[in-house]
Amino acid sequence: MSQRLPSYRKIWDISLPIILSLVAQNVVNVTDTAFLGRVGEVELGAAALAGLFYISLFMLVFGFGIGAQILIARRNGEKNYADIGRITDNSLYFLTFLGLLLFLVIKFFSPYMLRPMIASDAVYSASLDFLQYRIYGLFFAFANVLLRSFYIGTTNTRVLTYNALIMAGVNVLLDYVLIFGHLGFPAMGIKGAAIASVIAELASAIFFFTYTFHRVNLHHYNLFRFGRFDWKVVRTTLEISVFVMLQYFLSLAGWFVFFMIIEKMGERPLAISNIIRSAYIVLMIPVFAFGSTTNSLVSNVIGQGRPDYVIPLIKKVALMNFILIGSVVLVSAFIPRILISVYTSDPELISQTIPSFYVVMSALLLFSFSSILFNGVSGTANTATALLIEFATIAVYLIVAWVLAVRMNLEIELVWTSEYIYFMVLSLLSFLYLKSGKWRKKLI
């Protein structure tokens, strides 16, 4: 990277492969939802709840990966490349342990954790069917998270596209085969969706490691030495990532609670919300990609000793993100029925989903700014502050959602307006912190 502020072209070159990789990865989410929507509303709702439960716990792994990414990006900016390998190798040891711990928690305690939260017996039973197979993906997913952090932290993101295409292709094929029972396989329904996701993650991990061993200069980064476990390295990473882990867990757990609130409204609002969730996540892809770019570039420029570039950099990325998201929203607003019909063929369900779809489309415009500001806070390595911002924001968000859904008993599209509150609070708190300049004192 030159000693100037990263150009729009540089930001785009880093972000585009992340966008493409997230597109491919979200084909998995869309495929699961679209196929299960043809199986039944119970399976559709159960996949949403069980999926959010799984992802909420998995975010502990993902959060550690983001912390490692921040640290890798900082060392990359400092040109301290040998430390990058030590961070990666020891993070792999730690994530192996964490993945096993989460596997045991989900396998043995998920029935007790989910039962008080799910009113429908049918949805509860289907959720457990999904989880009993889905948890095996943890053993491959943590390796994918770590290598993704390595490539984003070193701003070498092109491989993410290839990896995600493989993962998406395997998942789509196996979803078709296992959910509906083709090519001689039995129709497994929601269990088939879970198995397909696990095998897709395995294929992704195999590709990631194969590519890294054959295409990356392992000596340059001191990578994959697999020496003795160094707790000091892990502790340094944890000092950053523990707050990110809690933040991501809190964020997904907050959305899980949001869906628990909606589940009390009935199976139809839950089915509508699962469709909205799936479409929402797909349309958020550019936001997530530019957020990862912001996180990495902010840490890189601070590592280069250029903290004055942080705010201008965030402004650049936010502008690019808003333009792209605005274009996505504008196109989507004209074809809601077409997009929703990907998930269900029920005309009544499609019509009832459209109002909520328009609500989240407008919320995306707010998210395009709040995400970049918030990732800017994380990129400065002040992850404890980011956690506090997330906690305060989610608390307000869930209170508003509960009031709208339970106390006021409003329609589902009005309950989804709580997204506006979430993004406005997140933007305000992140902006105030970045403006204060307190992040300049942080050393890692």
Buried (B, 14 or more C-beta within 10 A) or exposed (E): BEEEBBEEEBBBBBBBBBBBBBBBBBBBBBBBBBBBBBBBBBBBBBBBBBBBBBBBBBBBBBBBBBBBBBBBBBBBBBEEBEBBBBBBBBBBBBBBEBBEEBBEEBEEEBEEEBEEBBBBEBBBEBBBBBBBBBBBBBBBBBBBBBBBBBBBBBBBBBBBBBBBBBBBBBBBBBBBBBBBBEEEBEEBBBBBBBBBBBBBBBBBBEBBBEBBEEEBEBEEBBBBEEEEEBEEBBEBBBBBBBBBBBBBBBBBBBBBBBBBBBBBBBBBBBBBBBBBBBBBBBBBBBBBBBBBBBBBBBBBBBBBEBBEBBBEBBBBBBBBBBEBBEEBBEEBEEEBEEBBBBBBEBEEBBEBBBBBBBBBBEBBBBBBBBBBBBBBBBBBBBBBBBBBBBBEBBEBBBEBBBEBBEEEEBBBBBBBBBBBBBBBBBBBBBBEBBEEEEBEEBEB
